[in-house]
């Protein structure tokens, strides 16, 4: 190790001059280099085999349920298998995109919300036999699920103080889709207004907040996403 006669300190360097006083150093540098220890993370890696097993179980369950449904169709002439199949697909989506995915949480929330809305609307259209109850998925689930997703992403951005620019495109997308239930109401597809108004009002609030406080970020994010 080199030594500075003026500063009276040992300097572990290969340079010829002291970094403090710039006087010439004496001695020889150490040939052995010290390395920082490797950073060992506690995050468990999900092996590709685990994903394959999960997908295999999911597909096998769907095929089995659908086969049973088709074999018993004469006795029960309706596709009851769509309900458990929808539940299995949604569970698989939660595990695959909600837990195993490395995408940001806004993408995962938006995707899972969209899947939930689609599955429940299919169940409503095909299996709701009581006439007064028909349309519950469109009237209640669709607008309130959009509201909940919008609210969740907004809280995540605010509480975690994360990079909001990565989440803007998902917020804007949900805001746009929150207008759809209101349009469906005025086209008489939806019969209950208040859930749609809640989702629409909160979406407009979020949109105005983004426009007022992050106008440049919106332009930059849209240009980046659309490759303009």
Backbone as CSV, one residue per row, in Angstrom:
resi,resn,N_x,N_y,N_z,CA_x,CA_y,CA_z,C_x,C_y,C_z
1,UNK,0.843,-1.194,0.000,0.000,0.000,0.000,0.878,1.244,0.000
2,UNK,0.508,2.238,-0.762,1.301,3.456,-0.861,1.076,4.353,0.355
3,UNK,2.063,5.271,0.550,2.034,6.111,1.752,2.336,7.554,1.373
4,UNK,1.605,8.499,2.008,1.844,9.927,1.784,2.591,10.485,2.993
5,UNK,3.825,10.958,2.772,4.639,11.486,3.869,4.062,12.774,4.443
6,UNK,3.380,13.554,3.627,2.838,14.831,4.090,1.555,14.643,4.902
7,UNK,0.637,13.827,4.384,-0.649,13.612,5.068,-0.556,12.548,6.150
8,UNK,0.506,11.761,6.116,0.705,10.681,7.077,-0.427,9.647,7.005
9,UNK,-0.821,9.318,5.793,-1.894,8.331,5.619,-1.481,7.311,4.572
10,UNK,-2.050,6.123,4.724,-1.865,5.087,3.716,-2.970,5.220,2.670
11,UNK,-2.580,5.050,1.429,-3.533,5.220,0.333,-3.549,3.953,-0.512
12,UNK,-4.715,3.332,-0.590,-4.851,2.118,-1.397,-5.207,2.523,-2.827
13,UNK,-4.193,2.804,-3.620,-4.402,3.275,-4.980,-3.245,2.849,-5.860
14,UNK,-3.497,2.855,-7.144,-2.431,2.576,-8.108,-1.865,3.871,-8.681
15,UNK,-2.429,5.030,-8.259,-1.960,6.321,-8.745,-0.643,6.705,-8.065
16,UNK,0.060,7.655,-8.658,1.377,8.059,-8.143,1.300,9.228,-7.182
17,UNK,0.155,9.914,-7.134,0.049,11.115,-6.307,-1.098,10.992,-5.310
18,UNK,-0.930,11.651,-4.164,-1.928,11.621,-3.096,-3.193,12.360,-3.542
19,UNK,-4.374,11.779,-3.353,-5.611,12.458,-3.754,-5.960,13.651,-2.861
20,UNK,-5.286,13.770,-1.694,-5.587,14.873,-0.771,-4.690,16.084,-0.994
21,UNK,-3.371,15.830,-1.030,-2.436,16.957,-1.145,-1.681,16.984,-2.469
22,UNK,-1.868,15.947,-3.265,-1.251,15.853,-4.591,0.277,15.746,-4.539
23,UNK,0.791,15.321,-3.405,2.224,15.047,-3.320,2.492,13.624,-3.812
24,UNK,3.747,13.379,-4.195,4.102,12.064,-4.727,4.068,11.033,-3.613
25,UNK,3.481,9.884,-3.909,3.356,8.813,-2.930,4.579,7.909,-2.965
26,UNK,4.837,7.263,-1.843,5.927,6.293,-1.764,5.338,4.902,-1.552
27,UNK,6.134,3.898,-1.814,5.675,2.528,-1.621,5.098,1.942,-2.899
28,UNK,4.627,0.719,-2.753,4.083,-0.009,-3.888,2.586,-0.276,-3.669
29,UNK,1.817,-0.274,-4.743,0.377,-0.574,-4.590,0.146,-2.052,-4.320
30,UNK,-0.955,-2.346,-3.625,-1.317,-3.747,-3.390,-1.758,-4.379,-4.706
31,UNK,-1.257,-5.569,-4.935,-1.635,-6.270,-6.156,-3.028,-6.897,-6.038
32,UNK,-3.397,-7.247,-4.788,-4.710,-7.853,-4.581,-5.782,-6.775,-4.556
33,UNK,-6.849,-6.994,-5.254,-7.952,-6.038,-5.286,-9.089,-6.526,-4.393
34,UNK,-9.722,-5.581,-3.713,-10.859,-5.918,-2.867,-12.149,-5.773,-3.667
35,UNK,-12.984,-6.727,-3.556,-14.260,-6.700,-4.259,-15.401,-6.637,-3.248
36,UNK,-16.445,-5.935,-3.659,-17.643,-5.913,-2.822,-18.321,-7.280,-2.891
37,UNK,-18.937,-7.710,-1.799,-19.637,-9.003,-1.854,-20.819,-8.942,-2.815
38,UNK,-21.123,-10.060,-3.396,-22.230,-10.110,-4.339,-23.552,-9.869,-3.621
39,UNK,-24.407,-9.132,-4.292,-25.727,-8.848,-3.733,-26.633,-10.062,-3.934
40,UNK,-27.018,-10.650,-2.833,-27.879,-11.825,-2.885,-29.300,-11.389,-2.577
41,UNK,-30.176,-11.511,-3.543,-31.562,-11.093,-3.349,-32.363,-12.225,-2.717
42,UNK,-33.390,-11.814,-1.995,-34.262,-12.784,-1.348,-35.471,-13.144,-2.206
43,UNK,-35.547,-12.551,-3.417,-36.683,-12.807,-4.289,-36.523,-14.180,-4.939
44,UNK,-37.509,-15.008,-4.740,-37.468,-16.347,-5.324,-37.833,-16.284,-6.801
45,UNK,-37.031,-16.932,-7.612,-37.312,-16.957,-9.040,-38.366,-18.030,-9.334
46,UNK,-39.298,-17.643,-10.172,-40.312,-18.603,-10.600,-39.762,-19.377,-11.791
47,UNK,-39.565,-20.665,-11.600,-38.984,-21.473,-12.663,-39.961,-21.625,-13.821
48,UNK,-39.430,-21.717,-15.047,-40.308,-21.940,-16.202,-41.169,-23.190,-16.040
49,UNK,-40.631,-24.210,-15.353,-41.386,-25.441,-15.137,-42.649,-25.173,-14.325
50,UNK,-42.561,-24.257,-13.348,-43.729,-23.919,-12.531,-44.833,-23.330,-13.392
51,UNK,-44.459,-22.438,-14.305,-45.447,-21.830,-15.202,-46.078,-22.880,-16.113
52,UNK,-45.250,-23.808,-16.598,-45.769,-24.857,-17.478,-46.743,-25.767,-16.732
53,UNK,-46.398,-26.097,-15.482,-47.282,-26.944,-14.675,-48.614,-26.243,-14.435
54,UNK,-48.546,-24.951,-14.109,-49.762,-24.171,-13.877,-50.641,-24.139,-15.123
55,UNK,-50.024,-23.905,-16.280,-50.778,-23.865,-17.533,-51.366,-25.236,-17.873
56,UNK,-50.595,-26.293,-17.618,-51.070,-27.652,-17.894,-52.284,-27.990,-17.036
57,UNK,-52.228,-27.667,-15.749,-53.354,-27.934,-14.847,-54.583,-27.139,-15.274
58,UNK,-54.359,-25.881,-15.668,-55.471,-25.027,-16.103,-56.158,-25.602,-17.335
59,UNK,-55.375,-25.929,-18.358,-55.948,-26.464,-19.602,-56.609,-27.824,-19.379
60,UNK,-55.981,-28.667,-18.557,-56.554,-29.989,-18.275,-57.898,-29.860,-17.568
61,UNK,-57.981,-28.934,-16.611,-59.232,-28.723,-15.877,-60.331,-28.230,-16.807
62,UNK,-59.983,-27.307,-17.695,-60.970,-26.763,-18.642,-61.485,-27.856,-19.577
63,UNK,-60.561,-28.661,-20.113,-60.957,-29.747,-21.026,-61.845,-30.760,-20.309
64,UNK,-61.482,-31.103,-19.070,-62.258,-32.077,-18.299,-63.674,-31.571,-18.030
65,UNK,-63.788,-30.324,-17.577,-65.104,-29.747,-17.270,-65.954,-29.636,-18.529
66,UNK,-65.350,-29.184,-19.621,-66.090,-29.046,-20.878,-66.550,-30.406,-21.404
67,UNK,-65.707,-31.431,-21.253,-66.071,-32.785,-21.686,-67.264,-33.313,-20.892
68,UNK,-67.228,-33.123,-19.574,-68.347,-33.560,-18.724,-69.630,-32.838,-19.116
69,UNK,-69.516,-31.545,-19.393,-70.681,-30.757,-19.792,-71.286,-31.293,-21.097
70,UNK,-70.433,-31.599,-22.064,-70.920,-32.091,-23.357,-71.527,-33.491,-23.241
71,UNK,-70.943,-34.326,-22.373,-71.464,-35.680,-22.188,-72.818,-35.690,-21.485
72,UNK,-73.062,-34.689,-20.665,-74.329,-34.617,-19.915,-75.275,-33.571,-20.497
73,UNK,-74.999,-33.141,-21.710,-75.787,-32.043,-22.294,-77.247,-32.434,-22.535
74,UNK,-77.497,-33.702,-22.814,-78.880,-34.138,-23.059,-79.732,-34.011,-21.801
75,UNK,-79.129,-34.291,-20.656,-79.865,-34.187,-19.390,-79.949,-32.749,-18.895
76,UNK,-78.879,-31.993,-19.095,-78.848,-30.572,-18.689,-78.460,-29.747,-19.908
77,UNK,-79.424,-29.364,-20.723,-79.126,-28.722,-22.021,-78.727,-27.249,-21.926
78,UNK,-77.671,-26.979,-21.208,-77.085,-25.640,-21.232,-75.607,-25.744,-20.850
79,UNK,-74.846,-24.769,-21.250,-73.390,-24.806,-21.039,-73.034,-24.274,-19.655
80,UNK,-73.336,-25.075,-18.641,-73.004,-24.692,-17.270,-71.491,-24.629,-17.049
81,UNK,-70.731,-25.307,-17.913,-69.268,-25.356,-17.745,-68.614,-23.991,-17.906
82,UNK,-69.306,-23.038,-18.544,-68.708,-21.711,-18.739,-68.435,-21.012,-17.411
83,UNK,-69.236,-21.310,-16.385,-69.027,-20.663,-15.078,-67.727,-21.139,-14.426
84,UNK,-67.522,-22.466,-14.214,-66.233,-22.885,-13.636,-65.043,-22.600,-14.546
85,UNK,-65.260,-22.691,-15.871,-64.159,-22.378,-16.792,-63.761,-20.913,-16.668
86,UNK,-64.754,-20.031,-16.568,-64.462,-18.610,-16.370,-63.717,-18.360,-15.077
87,UNK,-64.132,-19.066,-14.008,-63.451,-18.919,-12.714,-62.009,-19.415,-12.790
88,UNK,-61.806,-20.546,-13.477,-60.451,-21.090,-13.630,-59.566,-20.140,-14.435
89,UNK,-60.104,-19.616,-15.527,-59.334,-18.686,-16.360,-58.979,-17.421,-15.594
90,UNK,-59.929,-16.939,-14.794,-59.645,-15.722,-14.028,-58.606,-15.997,-12.948
91,UNK,-58.709,-17.162,-12.290,-57.705,-17.528,-11.284,-56.332,-17.648,-11.934
92,UNK,-56.282,-18.293,-13.111,-55.008,-18.422,-13.824,-54.456,-17.046,-14.192
93,UNK,-55.330,-16.142,-14.604,-54.902,-14.789,-14.973,-54.354,-14.041,-13.766
94,UNK,-54.996,-14.232,-12.599,-54.505,-13.582,-11.379,-53.100,-14.065,-11.053
95,UNK,-52.897,-15.384,-11.119,-51.575,-15.941,-10.811,-50.556,-15.533,-11.866
96,UNK,-50.943,-15.658,-13.139,-49.987,-15.402,-14.232,-49.648,-13.932,-14.361
97,UNK,-50.662,-13.074,-14.349,-50.428,-11.653,-14.589,-50.426,-10.824,-13.309
98,UNK,-51.024,-11.336,-12.260,-51.052,-10.586,-11.010,-49.896,-10.900,-10.091
99,UNK,-49.371,-12.145,-10.164,-48.308,-12.565,-9.248,-46.992,-12.803,-9.982
100,UNK,-47.046,-13.592,-11.063,-45.812,-13.966,-11.763,-45.320,-12.915,-12.740
101,UNK,-46.181,-12.007,-13.136,-45.794,-11.014,-14.147,-44.867,-9.956,-13.560
102,UNK,-43.945,-9.480,-14.401,-43.044,-8.396,-14.009,-43.524,-7.039,-14.510
103,UNK,-44.686,-7.022,-15.160,-45.259,-5.759,-15.621,-45.661,-4.914,-14.422
104,UNK,-45.778,-3.587,-14.649,-46.161,-2.742,-13.518,-47.592,-3.030,-13.099
105,UNK,-47.907,-2.657,-11.878,-49.166,-3.059,-11.256,-50.376,-2.444,-11.945
106,UNK,-50.218,-1.284,-12.561,-51.342,-0.657,-13.264,-51.770,-1.508,-14.450
107,UNK,-50.805,-2.023,-15.193,-51.115,-2.915,-16.317,-51.848,-4.154,-15.831
108,UNK,-51.375,-4.719,-14.725,-51.993,-5.931,-14.203,-53.416,-5.675,-13.724
109,UNK,-53.612,-4.557,-13.033,-54.956,-4.213,-12.562,-55.919,-3.999,-13.726
110,UNK,-55.461,-3.269,-14.733,-56.313,-2.995,-15.893,-56.675,-4.287,-16.625
111,UNK,-55.700,-5.164,-16.799,-55.941,-6.427,-17.502,-56.910,-7.313,-16.736
112,UNK,-56.685,-7.457,-15.426,-57.549,-8.316,-14.615,-58.961,-7.751,-14.511
113,UNK,-59.074,-6.421,-14.472,-60.403,-5.796,-14.448,-61.152,-6.080,-15.742
114,UNK,-60.460,-5.953,-16.866,-61.090,-6.226,-18.163,-61.547,-7.680,-18.261
115,UNK,-60.707,-8.607,-17.802,-61.071,-10.024,-17.838,-62.269,-10.312,-16.940
116,UNK,-62.278,-9.703,-15.755,-63.394,-9.903,-14.826,-64.705,-9.407,-15.434
117,UNK,-64.661,-8.243,-16.058,-65.864,-7.675,-16.684,-66.376,-8.584,-17.802
118,UNK,-65.467,-9.077,-18.634,-65.863,-9.950,-19.750,-66.489,-11.246,-19.239
119,UNK,-65.826,-11.878,-18.262,-66.313,-13.161,-17.738,-67.687,-13.010,-17.083
120,UNK,-67.850,-11.986,-16.244,-69.124,-11.809,-15.545,-70.247,-11.409,-16.493
121,UNK,-69.926,-10.666,-17.535,-70.954,-10.328,-18.523,-71.391,-11.556,-19.317
122,UNK,-70.446,-12.439,-19.618,-70.803,-13.690,-20.300,-71.695,-14.559,-19.422
123,UNK,-71.357,-14.617,-18.131,-72.187,-15.384,-17.194,-73.580,-14.774,-17.095
124,UNK,-73.636,-13.453,-17.020,-74.929,-12.764,-16.920,-75.796,-13.038,-18.149
125,UNK,-75.202,-12.942,-19.325,-75.967,-13.104,-20.561,-76.456,-14.534,-20.771
126,UNK,-75.711,-15.505,-20.254,-76.030,-16.903,-20.546,-76.727,-17.657,-19.417
127,UNK,-76.602,-17.156,-18.177,-77.086,-17.963,-17.054,-78.049,-17.247,-16.116
128,UNK,-78.296,-15.978,-16.327,-79.277,-15.284,-15.489,-80.670,-15.583,-16.032
129,UNK,-81.423,-16.378,-15.267,-82.741,-16.824,-15.736,-83.872,-15.921,-15.254
130,UNK,-83.658,-15.238,-14.126,-84.689,-14.338,-13.608,-84.664,-13.051,-14.417
131,UNK,-85.763,-12.716,-15.028,-85.802,-11.574,-15.951,-85.455,-10.262,-15.261
132,UNK,-85.935,-10.096,-14.006,-85.674,-8.844,-13.288,-84.195,-8.673,-12.947
133,UNK,-83.475,-9.783,-12.874,-82.056,-9.715,-12.497,-81.127,-9.629,-13.690
134,UNK,-81.641,-9.799,-14.887,-80.790,-9.770,-16.072,-80.165,-8.386,-16.267
135,UNK,-78.910,-8.401,-16.653,-78.191,-7.147,-16.877,-77.427,-6.652,-15.675
136,UNK,-77.341,-7.475,-14.613,-76.629,-7.037,-13.407,-75.145,-6.765,-13.681
137,UNK,-74.555,-7.527,-14.602,-73.130,-7.329,-14.895,-72.883,-5.995,-15.591
138,UNK,-73.754,-5.647,-16.534,-73.609,-4.366,-17.232,-74.012,-3.198,-16.350
139,UNK,-75.089,-3.376,-15.590,-75.611,-2.281,-14.772,-74.716,-1.943,-13.587
140,UNK,-74.183,-2.973,-12.935,-73.451,-2.753,-11.691,-71.962,-3.097,-11.791
141,UNK,-71.657,-4.313,-12.249,-70.270,-4.789,-12.212,-69.359,-3.960,-13.106
142,UNK,-69.771,-3.727,-14.350,-68.900,-3.036,-15.306,-68.508,-1.633,-14.843
143,UNK,-69.448,-0.736,-14.521,-69.036,0.606,-14.095,-68.311,0.623,-12.759
144,UNK,-68.766,-0.199,-11.798,-68.129,-0.192,-10.479,-66.744,-0.835,-10.515
145,UNK,-66.539,-1.819,-11.391,-65.203,-2.406,-11.545,-64.237,-1.394,-12.155
146,UNK,-64.709,-0.630,-13.137,-63.882,0.431,-13.727,-63.561,1.501,-12.691
147,UNK,-64.552,1.856,-11.887,-64.337,2.836,-10.817,-63.298,2.325,-9.820
148,UNK,-63.429,1.061,-9.393,-62.496,0.488,-8.424,-61.077,0.426,-8.982
149,UNK,-60.945,0.050,-10.254,-59.622,-0.021,-10.881,-58.991,1.363,-10.981
150,UNK,-59.778,2.333,-11.397,-59.303,3.713,-11.494,-58.856,4.226,-10.133
151,UNK,-59.673,3.951,-9.119,-59.359,4.385,-7.758,-58.094,3.710,-7.247
152,UNK,-57.956,2.410,-7.510,-56.796,1.657,-7.031,-55.500,2.178,-7.644
153,UNK,-55.494,2.404,-8.952,-54.288,2.911,-9.613,-53.943,4.306,-9.099
154,UNK,-54.947,5.137,-8.890,-54.721,6.494,-8.380,-54.092,6.456,-6.995
155,UNK,-54.596,5.576,-6.125,-54.055,5.464,-4.774,-52.637,4.917,-4.789
156,UNK,-52.366,3.966,-5.673,-51.015,3.401,-5.765,-50.012,4.484,-6.148
157,UNK,-50.373,5.309,-7.121,-49.489,6.395,-7.550,-49.262,7.379,-6.412
158,UNK,-50.330,7.705,-5.685,-50.244,8.723,-4.632,-49.506,8.213,-3.399
159,UNK,-49.810,6.980,-2.962,-49.241,6.453,-1.725,-47.784,6.051,-1.909
160,UNK,-47.469,5.356,-3.001,-46.113,4.847,-3.203,-45.169,5.883,-3.803
161,UNK,-45.699,7.011,-4.256,-44.866,8.065,-4.859,-44.019,7.517,-5.996
162,UNK,-44.634,6.699,-6.821,-43.890,6.073,-7.907,-43.906,6.969,-9.137
163,UNK,-43.199,6.535,-10.170,-43.124,7.298,-11.414,-44.492,7.280,-12.099
164,UNK,-45.225,8.378,-11.957,-46.598,8.425,-12.452,-46.676,8.332,-13.970
165,UNK,-45.616,8.717,-14.673,-45.671,8.726,-16.135,-45.925,7.332,-16.699
166,UNK,-45.412,6.297,-16.038,-45.624,4.938,-16.508,-47.075,4.502,-16.344
167,UNK,-47.806,5.200,-15.487,-49.170,4.792,-15.167,-50.213,5.652,-15.862
168,UNK,-49.795,6.751,-16.456,-50.751,7.681,-17.059,-51.564,7.029,-18.167
169,UNK,-50.918,6.260,-19.011,-51.615,5.672,-20.152,-52.712,4.728,-19.691
170,UNK,-52.485,4.028,-18.561,-53.505,3.112,-18.047,-54.659,3.881,-17.421
171,UNK,-54.328,4.962,-16.719,-55.379,5.813,-16.158,-56.250,6.400,-17.260
172,UNK,-55.604,6.908,-18.297,-56.351,7.518,-19.406,-57.226,6.470,-20.103
173,UNK,-56.695,5.257,-20.270,-57.473,4.186,-20.904,-58.726,3.866,-20.098
174,UNK,-58.568,3.755,-18.776,-59.718,3.447,-17.920,-60.703,4.604,-17.916
175,UNK,-60.188,5.838,-17.957,-61.066,7.011,-18.033,-61.934,6.936,-19.287
176,UNK,-61.320,6.579,-20.410,-62.067,6.477,-21.673,-63.140,5.394,-21.576
177,UNK,-62.771,4.243,-21.034,-63.736,3.149,-20.920,-64.835,3.447,-19.905
178,UNK,-64.564,4.342,-18.957,-65.581,4.699,-17.969,-66.728,5.482,-18.593
179,UNK,-66.509,6.036,-19.770,-67.570,6.767,-20.475,-68.554,5.791,-21.131
180,UNK,-68.082,4.573,-21.427,-68.904,3.597,-22.152,-70.211,3.268,-21.430
181,UNK,-70.203,2.998,-20.096,-71.476,2.696,-19.428,-72.507,3.811,-19.548
182,UNK,-72.066,5.068,-19.526,-73.003,6.187,-19.679,-73.614,6.170,-21.079
183,UNK,-72.782,5.910,-22.081,-73.285,5.815,-23.460,-74.288,4.668,-23.584
184,UNK,-73.966,3.541,-22.941,-74.871,2.389,-22.985,-76.204,2.696,-22.306
185,UNK,-76.165,3.543,-21.279,-77.421,3.912,-20.608,-78.313,4.724,-21.543
186,UNK,-77.729,5.679,-22.231,-78.523,6.537,-23.114,-78.920,5.831,-24.411
187,UNK,-78.295,4.686,-24.678,-78.754,3.857,-25.802,-79.667,2.736,-25.307
188,UNK,-80.038,2.807,-24.018,-80.999,1.896,-23.381,-80.512,0.451,-23.292
189,UNK,-79.192,0.268,-23.329,-78.622,-1.059,-23.081,-78.527,-1.295,-21.579
190,UNK,-78.167,-0.236,-20.837,-78.111,-0.257,-19.377,-79.345,0.447,-18.834
191,UNK,-79.895,-0.097,-17.745,-81.127,0.475,-17.185,-80.914,1.184,-15.854
192,UNK,-79.785,0.943,-15.186,-79.487,1.579,-13.895,-78.392,2.614,-14.118
193,UNK,-78.658,3.857,-13.730,-77.741,4.947,-14.070,-76.674,5.213,-13.020
194,UNK,-77.022,5.109,-11.713,-76.120,5.639,-10.691,-74.723,4.996,-10.669
195,UNK,-74.526,3.667,-10.887,-73.155,3.147,-10.920,-72.332,3.751,-12.056
196,UNK,-72.980,3.963,-13.199,-72.279,4.559,-14.343,-71.897,6.004,-14.062
197,UNK,-72.780,6.731,-13.360,-72.484,8.125,-13.018,-71.302,8.208,-12.061
198,UNK,-71.244,7.294,-11.085,-70.118,7.269,-10.144,-68.806,7.040,-10.888
199,UNK,-68.783,6.029,-11.750,-67.564,5.719,-12.511,-67.186,6.864,-13.437
200,UNK,-68.176,7.437,-14.104,-67.927,8.520,-15.053,-67.430,9.778,-14.341
201,UNK,-68.049,10.129,-13.209,-67.665,11.337,-12.470,-66.236,11.238,-11.952
202,UNK,-65.893,10.087,-11.390,-64.533,9.918,-10.881,-63.530,9.926,-12.026
203,UNK,-63.899,9.335,-13.159,-63.012,9.329,-14.329,-62.753,10.747,-14.827
204,UNK,-63.807,11.573,-14.863,-63.645,12.965,-15.294,-62.762,13.726,-14.313
205,UNK,-62.945,13.462,-13.018,-62.104,14.103,-11.999,-60.631,13.762,-12.213
206,UNK,-60.340,12.482,-12.434,-58.962,12.047,-12.673,-58.411,12.677,-13.944
207,UNK,-59.233,12.720,-14.995,-58.792,13.299,-16.268,-58.457,14.778,-16.112
208,UNK,-59.308,15.528,-15.421,-59.048,16.956,-15.201,-57.801,17.158,-14.350
209,UNK,-57.623,16.305,-13.349,-56.442,16.392,-12.488,-55.166,16.197,-13.307
210,UNK,-55.181,15.199,-14.193,-54.008,14.930,-15.031,-53.747,16.087,-15.989
211,UNK,-54.820,16.611,-16.601,-54.669,17.704,-17.566,-54.115,18.955,-16.898
212,UNK,-54.591,19.262,-15.698,-54.158,20.477,-15.012,-52.737,20.371,-14.471
213,UNK,-52.374,19.215,-13.941,-51.095,19.102,-13.248,-50.000,18.432,-14.076
214,UNK,-50.364,17.596,-15.049,-49.340,16.901,-15.831,-49.614,16.989,-17.330
215,UNK,-49.828,18.182,-17.877,-50.150,18.283,-19.312,-49.009,17.827,-20.215
216,UNK,-47.778,18.203,-19.868,-46.635,17.812,-20.696,-46.409,16.305,-20.652
217,UNK,-46.610,15.737,-19.468,-46.402,14.294,-19.326,-47.374,13.508,-20.186
218,UNK,-48.613,14.005,-20.292,-49.608,13.331,-21.129,-49.148,13.317,-22.582
219,UNK,-48.726,14.485,-23.082,-48.280,14.579,-24.469,-47.085,13.665,-24.727
220,UNK,-46.117,13.698,-23.816,-44.916,12.889,-23.999,-45.238,11.398,-23.963
221,UNK,-46.118,11.000,-23.028,-46.453,9.585,-22.893,-47.237,9.084,-24.099
222,UNK,-48.169,9.888,-24.587,-48.954,9.499,-25.765,-48.056,9.395,-26.996
223,UNK,-47.141,10.360,-27.154,-46.207,10.313,-28.280,-45.325,9.072,-28.206
224,UNK,-44.889,8.743,-26.994,-44.027,7.580,-26.822,-44.779,6.287,-27.141
225,UNK,-46.025,6.209,-26.664,-46.815,4.991,-26.880,-47.213,4.821,-28.335
226,UNK,-47.522,5.928,-28.997,-47.960,5.870,-30.394,-46.804,6.003,-31.371
227,UNK,-45.582,6.161,-30.831,-44.370,6.287,-31.653,-44.475,7.464,-32.628
228,UNK,-44.977,8.578,-32.115,-45.117,9.772,-32.964,-43.806,10.549,-32.971
